[in-house]
């Protein structure tokens, strides 16, 4: 299942910048950054629940926001890419 996670952190203070880094780091453990605050994650629902729990424990719900889009298993027909940053295949080989 392909999931798109986007986030917006309040980064006025040091704590906000720290939350921003932690959210990005957790998302990077599960998927591919496709834009500054956007990750594509191809995994099963159980892993998404684990990640979601981690993210909700990092953010300040009064200052930050996270959006999760469930694109499902047939995501190929739902995603179009134009412009720079060559697209990638989330089901392809992942080098760490």
N, C-alpha and C positions, 0 to 999 in steps of 0.2 A: 504494500500500500504506500502510495506517495503522499506525503504531508508537507505542506508549506507552512513555515513558522516565520512570522514577522514580529518585530518588537520595537518599542520606542521607550527609551529610558530618560528620565529627567536627569540631566548631567550637570546641573548647576553646581552641585557640591561634590566633594570627594567620594561620599558614600554612593551617590548616583553613578559616578564614573566606574566605581568598583562593581556595582551591580551590572552595569553594561558589559564589562569584561567577563564576569562570571556567566552571564546568560549566553554570550557568544561562545565561550569555552564549552559550556554544556551542549549547546547545539552542534558545535564542531565535532564533538565526540560521537554524534549520531548521524551527521549528514554533511552536505556540501553547501558552503556559503555561495550564493549566487548574486547577491548584492549586499551592500553594507549591513543592513539589519534584516536580511532575508536568507533563510536556509531551506533547502529541499532535503527531505529526509525520506528515504525509502526503507521501510522496516515494517514490522508487524504491530498490531494494535497494542500488545502488551508493552513493548518498548516505548511506544508513544505515551502510554499512561505513566511509565516510570519517568520519562523526560518531563512530561507536563507537571508531575509532582515536584520534581527538582526545581523547575523554573518558577513555579508558584511559591516555593519556599525562598527563592532569591529576591523576587521583585517586591517593591513597595506598591501595594495595590491602590494607594492613594495618589501615587505620582507616576507610575509606569503602566505600560500596557503590552500585552502579548495577544496576538491573533493566530489561531491555528486553523488552517484550511485542509480538510480531508479530501484529497483528490482521488483516492481509491486505487484500485488495481489497474484500471484502464485509463490511466492518466495521459497516455501518449496523445490522445485526441483532444485533451483539455489544455495542453500547454503549447504555446507558440513563442518563439524567440526571434528577436530582430536586433540587429546592431552588433556592437562590440561585445567582447567576452564570449568566445565560442561556447556554445552549449555543450553539455556533457550527457552521457547516458547513466542515470543513477542505478541502473541494473548492471552496468558494465564493471570492469575491473577497478577496484579502489586501492590506490597506493597510499600507504601510510608512512 
